[in-house]
Amino acid sequence: MALIARRRVAILAARNGTAKPSVEIIARLEQLNARIKHHAPLVTQEQINYLEAAVATREELAAKRKARGERWGI
């Protein structure tokens, strides 16, 4: 991961040092950005799974609460 970040910084420095970045530099930067997102995503799959389970639980509880209310005429 540190190697990817170092390469990214070097490419960003090269990109910002020129008036118009080359197609090669842009392509390299896009590849490194993709690798960084893969190795260090802002949100992990585990977090997504947890949130999806929490939403499903909330929806189940809301349906049960609604059914209870209908049974009791509330």
C-alpha positions in Angstrom: 0.0 0.0 0.0 2.8 2.4 0.8 4.4 1.8 -2.6 1.1 2.6 -4.3 0.7 5.8 -2.4 4.3 6.8 -3.1 3.8 6.2 -6.8 0.6 8.2 -6.7 2.3 11.1 -5.0 5.1 11.0 -7.6 2.7 11.0 -10.5 0.6 13.8 -8.9 3.8 15.8 -8.5 4.8 15.2 -12.1 1.2 16.0 -13.3 1.1 19.3 -11.4 4.6 20.3 -12.5 3.6 20.4 -16.2 1.3 22.8 -17.9 -0.6 19.9 -19.6 -0.3 16.4 -18.2 0.4 13.6 -20.7 -2.0 10.9 -21.5 0.5 8.4 -20.0 0.6 10.2 -16.7 -3.2 10.4 -16.5 -3.5 6.7 -17.3 -1.0 5.8 -14.7 -2.8 7.9 -12.1 -6.1 6.3 -12.9 -4.6 2.8 -12.5 -3.1 3.8 -9.2 -6.3 5.3 -8.0 -8.1 2.1 -8.8 -5.5 0.0 -6.9 -5.8 2.3 -3.9 -9.6 2.0 -3.9 -9.2 -1.8 -4.1 -6.7 -2.1 -1.3 -8.1 0.6 1.0 -11.7 1.2 0.2 -13.5 4.0 2.1 -16.2 1.5 3.0 -15.4 -2.2 3.4 -17.7 -5.0 2.2 -18.1 -6.0 5.8 -19.5 -2.6 6.6 -21.9 -2.8 3.7 -23.1 -6.2 4.8 -23.7 -4.9 8.3 -25.6 -1.9 7.1 -27.8 -4.0 4.8 -28.6 -6.4 7.7 -29.5 -3.4 9.9 -31.8 -2.1 7.2 -33.5 -5.5 6.8 -33.9 -5.7 10.6 -35.4 -2.3 10.8 -37.9 -3.1 8.0 -38.9 -6.3 9.7 -39.5 -4.5 13.0 -41.5 -1.8 11.3 -43.7 -4.4 9.6 -44.3 -6.1 12.9 -45.1 -2.8 14.6 -47.6 -2.0 11.9 -49.2 -5.4 12.1 -49.5 -5.0 15.9 -51.1 -1.6 15.5 -53.6 -2.9 13.0 -54.5 -5.8 15.4 -55.1 -3.4 18.2 -56.7 -0.8 16.1 -54.0 1.8 16.7 
